[in-house]
Amino acid sequence: MTAPRSALVSLEDTPWYHCVCRCVRHAFLCGEDQFSGANFDHRRGWIVERIQQLASLFAIDIAAYAVMSNHYHIVVRIDRERALGWSTEEVLRRWTVLFTGPLLVTRYLSVSRAEMSQAEINEVEALAEVYRARLHDLSWFMRTLNEHIARRANAEDGVKGRFWEGRFKSQALLDEQALLAAMAYVDLNPVRAGLAETPETSDYTSIQERVGGLPEEVTSEAGLQGTTTVKNPDATLDGERLRPEAETQVLSPAPLMPFDATAQTPWAVPFALDDYLELVDWTGRALRADKRGYIKEQEPKILARLDIDGERFIGFAERLLKEFGTAVGGPASLVNLCARRQAKYLRGIRAARTMFAAKQAA
């Protein structure tokens, strides 16, 4: 039985999550269609662009992403405290960038606020609390992202119907070891799939953006392509009327999360960027058949700090999603999560004992 999202995404457990979403029937709807010969790589740019635009509105930051031909991955941090600190007006302005909102909200944000009764203002403030919760809700972030891409792609193809396979999958990242493993797993997707030789040549990934910037296709000019063909400006999402694509396409993108080696900044990745780049490069080279075995003595020091066996890390870098279930973490982290969820078992305990164990204990 599928677990409800509320049981899988708990900020009391962790603010960090790895998410993956696949195109319907695993079709190459964002790459080269082998049957028709059509190429849709530009849609990968749409996804990167929209992820960054939504991150500028939601209290959700992006640590890593990789957009493939038939699916995409993101690693995010949900910042509930930031959302709770926004004023009512700030919440409403952020929400109405994406959704039209009721007339009362429009009046509240205009000069007509002075003419509103206290009862009307109270109703708007109640609505703002609903929107505040949604603006740090992972499900709303993902649904808004996927709805936008589906509408643009269907308009481009002149069709209707599902674009995404179903609801996205998520994994709670319970500790630093899990976060490091998930980010490396995501950034190395194209290398692992044989689509790129090195991380920096892996198009539409966060590692490429951090090292050398986005591909040329991911620009504001390219992002506007296709928006005028969307003819359903009154589309809704759970009763909320979406704004026309042309209006939301001009949103400014948010940068990727910074790194902080001191781990003292809540809204930063708790590693040194140089250490992370070294790890991704080392792992990426090890994933190539002609390189594995030649770099054992050059294990990045970040692995030693986190008590991770390098050789096993390389092995799990290819199958993280399959080995773990709804949560990733060290043995103690998974055992504690079992207790909090009142569950007898979580998939991944055995993998955690193998992967996140110091060499001397292995």
C-alpha positions in Angstrom: 0.0 0.0 0.0 1.3 3.4 -1.0 2.1 5.6 2.1 0.6 9.1 2.3 2.9 11.9 1.4 2.4 13.4 4.9 4.0 10.3 6.4 7.0 10.5 4.0 7.7 14.2 4.3 8.1 15.2 7.9 10.1 18.3 8.8 10.4 16.9 12.3 12.6 14.2 10.8 14.6 16.2 8.3 14.3 19.2 6.0 16.3 17.4 3.2 14.7 15.3 0.5 15.6 13.6 -2.8 12.8 13.5 -5.3 12.4 11.8 -8.7 9.7 12.1 -11.3 9.3 10.1 -14.5 7.6 10.7 -17.8 4.6 8.6 -18.5 5.6 5.0 -19.6 9.2 6.1 -19.2 8.9 7.7 -22.6 11.7 10.0 -23.8 9.5 13.1 -23.7 12.4 15.3 -22.7 15.0 13.7 -25.0 15.3 12.0 -28.4 12.3 9.9 -29.3 13.7 6.7 -30.9 10.4 6.0 -32.6 9.6 9.4 -34.2 13.2 10.7 -34.4 12.0 14.0 -32.8 14.3 15.6 -30.3 12.9 17.3 -27.2 16.2 18.1 -25.3 15.0 21.7 -25.0 12.4 20.6 -22.6 15.2 19.6 -20.2 16.0 23.3 -20.2 12.4 24.1 -19.4 12.6 21.9 -16.3 15.8 23.5 -15.0 14.4 27.0 -15.6 11.2 26.2 -13.8 12.9 24.6 -10.8 14.9 27.7 -10.3 12.0 30.0 -10.8 9.8 28.2 -8.2 12.7 28.2 -5.7 12.6 32.0 -5.8 9.0 31.9 -4.6 8.8 28.8 -2.4 10.7 28.4 0.9 12.4 25.4 -0.8 16.1 25.5 -1.9 17.8 23.4 -4.5 21.0 21.6 -3.6 21.3 19.4 -6.7 19.4 18.4 -9.8 19.8 16.3 -12.9 17.3 16.3 -15.8 17.5 13.3 -18.0 15.5 12.3 -21.2 12.6 10.6 -19.3 13.0 11.6 -15.7 14.5 14.2 -13.4 16.0 14.2 -9.9 16.3 17.1 -7.4 17.7 17.3 -3.9 15.9 20.0 -1.8 15.9 21.6 1.6 12.5 22.8 3.0 12.9 26.0 5.0 9.8 26.2 7.2 11.2 28.9 9.4 11.7 31.2 6.4 8.1 30.8 5.4 6.8 31.5 8.9 8.8 34.7 8.9 7.0 36.1 5.9 4.4 38.8 6.4 0.8 38.2 5.2 1.4 40.6 2.3 4.6 38.8 1.3 2.9 35.4 1.3 0.0 36.7 -0.8 2.4 38.4 -3.3 4.4 35.2 -3.7 1.3 33.0 -4.2 -0.3 35.3 -6.7 2.7 35.3 -8.9 1.6 31.7 -9.8 -2.1 31.7 -9.1 -4.7 34.5 -9.6 -6.2 34.1 -6.2 -9.7 35.2 -5.2 -10.9 38.8 -5.7 -10.5 39.5 -1.9 -6.8 38.8 -2.2 -6.5 41.1 -5.2 -8.2 43.9 -3.3 -6.0 43.3 -0.3 -2.9 43.8 -2.4 -4.2 47.0 -4.0 -5.2 50.4 -2.8 -8.7 49.0 -2.1 -7.5 47.4 1.1 -8.5 50.5 3.0 -12.1 50.0 1.9 -12.3 46.3 3.1 -14.2 45.4 6.2 -12.5 43.6 9.1 -14.4 40.4 8.3 -12.9 40.5 4.8 -9.4 41.2 6.1 -9.8 38.3 8.5 -10.8 36.0 5.6 -7.8 37.1 3.6 -5.4 36.5 6.5 -6.9 33.0 6.9 -6.2 32.3 3.2 -2.7 33.6 3.6 -2.0 31.0 6.3 -3.2 28.3 3.8 -0.9 29.7 1.2 2.0 30.0 3.7 1.7 26.3 4.4 1.7 25.5 0.7 4.8 27.6 0.0 6.9 25.3 2.1 5.1 22.1 1.0 7.1 19.8 -1.2 4.0 18.3 -2.9 2.8 21.8 -4.0 6.3 22.6 -5.3 6.5 19.4 -7.3 2.9 19.6 -8.6 3.3 23.2 -9.7 6.5 22.3 -11.4 5.1 19.3 -13.2 1.9 21.0 -14.2 3.8 23.8 -15.9 6.0 21.4 -17.9 3.1 19.2 -18.9 1.1 22.1 -20.1 4.0 23.5 -22.2 4.8 20.1 -23.7 1.2 19.2 -24.5 0.8 22.6 -26.1 3.9 22.1 -28.2 2.7 18.7 -29.3 -0.9 19.8 -29.8 -2.1 16.9 -27.6 -3.9 16.4 -24.3 -3.3 13.8 -21.6 -0.8 12.8 -19.0 2.9 13.8 -19.3 4.2 12.5 -16.0 3.9 8.9 -14.8 2.2 9.8 -11.5 3.1 11.3 -8.2 6.7 11.9 -7.6 8.8 9.6 -5.4 10.7 11.1 -2.4 13.4 9.9 0.0 14.0 11.6 3.3 17.7 12.3 3.7 18.3 11.8 7.4 21.9 12.8 8.0 25.0 14.3 6.3 26.0 10.9 4.9 22.6 10.5 3.2 22.7 14.1 1.8 26.2 13.6 0.4 25.3 10.2 -1.2 22.1 11.6 -2.7 23.7 14.7 -4.2 26.5 12.7 -5.8 24.0 10.2 -7.1 22.0 12.9 -8.7 24.9 14.8 -10.2 26.4 11.7 -11.6 23.2 10.5 -13.4 24.5 11.3 -16.9 27.9 9.7 -16.2 26.3 6.6 -14.8 24.0 6.4 -17.8 26.9 6.7 -20.2 25.7 10.0 -21.6 28.7 12.0 -20.4 32.4 11.3 -19.8 32.8 13.8 -16.9 30.5 15.6 -14.4 31.3 19.0 -15.9 30.1 17.8 -19.4 26.9 16.4 -17.9 24.2 18.7 -19.4 21.3 19.9 -17.3 22.9 19.0 -13.9 23.7 21.1 -10.9 27.3 20.0 -11.0 27.7 21.4 -14.5 26.0 24.7 -13.4 28.3 25.0 -10.3 31.5 24.3 -12.4 30.8 26.1 -15.7 27.3 27.5 -15.9 24.1 26.3 -17.6 23.9 25.0 -21.2 23.3 27.8 -23.7 19.7 26.6 -24.2 18.8 27.5 -20.7 18.4 31.3 -21.2 15.5 33.6 -20.8 15.1 33.8 -24.5 14.9 30.0 -24.9 12.6 29.8 -21.9 10.0 31.9 -23.7 9.8 29.6 -26.6 6.4 27.9 -26.8 4.6 30.0 -24.2 2.3 31.7 -26.7 1.0 28.4 -27.9 -0.6 27.6 -24.5 -4.3 28.2 -25.0 -5.7 27.2 -21.6 -5.1 30.2 -19.3 -7.9 29.1 -17.0 -6.3 25.8 -16.0 -6.5 25.0 -12.3 -4.6 23.1 -9.7 -6.7 21.9 -6.8 -9.2 24.7 -7.5 -6.5 27.4 -7.7 -6.5 29.1 -11.1 -3.1 29.2 -12.7 -1.8 32.3 -14.3 -1.1 32.2 -18.1 2.3 30.8 -18.9 3.5 34.0 -20.5 3.0 35.8 -17.2 5.0 33.3 -15.1 7.7 32.7 -17.6 9.5 36.0 -16.7 10.2 35.0 -13.1 13.7 35.4 -11.9 15.6 32.2 -11.1 17.0 31.5 -7.6 20.6 30.4 -7.4 21.6 26.9 -6.2 22.3 26.5 -2.4 25.7 27.6 -1.4 28.2 25.3 0.5 29.3 26.0 4.0 32.1 23.8 5.4 31.4 24.9 9.0 27.8 23.6 8.7 26.7 26.6 10.7 24.5 28.1 8.0 21.1 26.4 8.0 20.3 27.3 4.4 23.6 26.0 3.0 24.9 22.5 2.1 27.0 21.5 5.1 30.2 20.6 3.1 33.1 22.5 1.5 32.4 23.0 -2.2 36.0 21.9 -3.1 35.5 18.7 -1.1 32.2 17.9 -2.9 33.6 18.6 -6.3 36.6 16.3 -5.5 34.2 13.6 -4.4 32.0 13.8 -7.5 35.0 13.8 -9.8 36.6 10.9 -8.0 33.3 8.9 -8.1 32.6 9.8 -11.7 35.9 8.5 -12.8 35.5 5.3 -10.8 32.1 4.6 -12.4 33.9 4.3 -15.8 35.0 0.7 -16.5 38.4 1.8 -17.8 39.2 3.8 -14.6 37.9 1.8 -11.7 40.7 0.4 -9.4 43.2 3.0 -10.3 42.2 5.7 -7.8 41.7 3.8 -4.6 44.6 5.6 -2.9 43.1 9.0 -3.7 39.9 8.8 -1.8 38.5 12.2 -1.0 39.0 13.2 2.7 35.3 14.0 3.0 34.6 10.2 3.0 36.9 9.7 6.0 35.3 12.5 7.9 31.8 11.0 7.4 33.0 7.4 8.0 32.1 6.2 4.6 34.0 3.4 2.8 35.0 4.8 -0.6 34.9 1.5 -2.5 31.4 0.8 -1.2 30.3 4.4 -1.9 31.2 3.9 -5.5 29.1 0.8 -5.7 26.1 2.4 -4.2 26.5 5.5 -6.3 25.0 3.4 -9.1 21.9 2.1 -7.2 21.1 4.4 -4.3 17.4 4.7 -5.3 16.9 1.0 -5.5 18.8 0.0 -2.3 16.9 2.5 -0.1 13.2 3.1 0.3 11.5 6.2 1.5 14.5 7.3 3.6 18.3 7.3 3.3 20.7 7.5 6.2 23.1 5.7 8.5 22.0 2.7 10.5 21.3 4.7 13.6 19.3 7.3 11.7 17.1 4.7 10.0 16.5 2.9 13.3 15.5 6.1 15.0 13.1 6.9 12.1 11.6 3.4 12.5 10.8 4.2 16.1 9.3 7.6 15.3 7.1 6.1 12.5 6.3 3.1 14.7 7.4 0.8 11.9 9.1 -2.6 12.3 11.4 -2.2 9.3 12.5 0.3 6.7 14.0 -0.8 3.4 17.7 0.2 3.3 18.8 -0.9 6.8 21.2 -3.5 5.3 22.5 -1.1 2.7 23.1 1.5 5.4 25.1 -0.9 7.4 27.2 -1.7 4.4 27.6 1.7 2.9 27.7 4.1 5.9 30.2 2.2 8.0 33.7 3.0 8.8 36.3 0.9 7.1 37.5 -0.7 10.3 33.9 -1.7 11.1 33.2 -3.1 7.7 
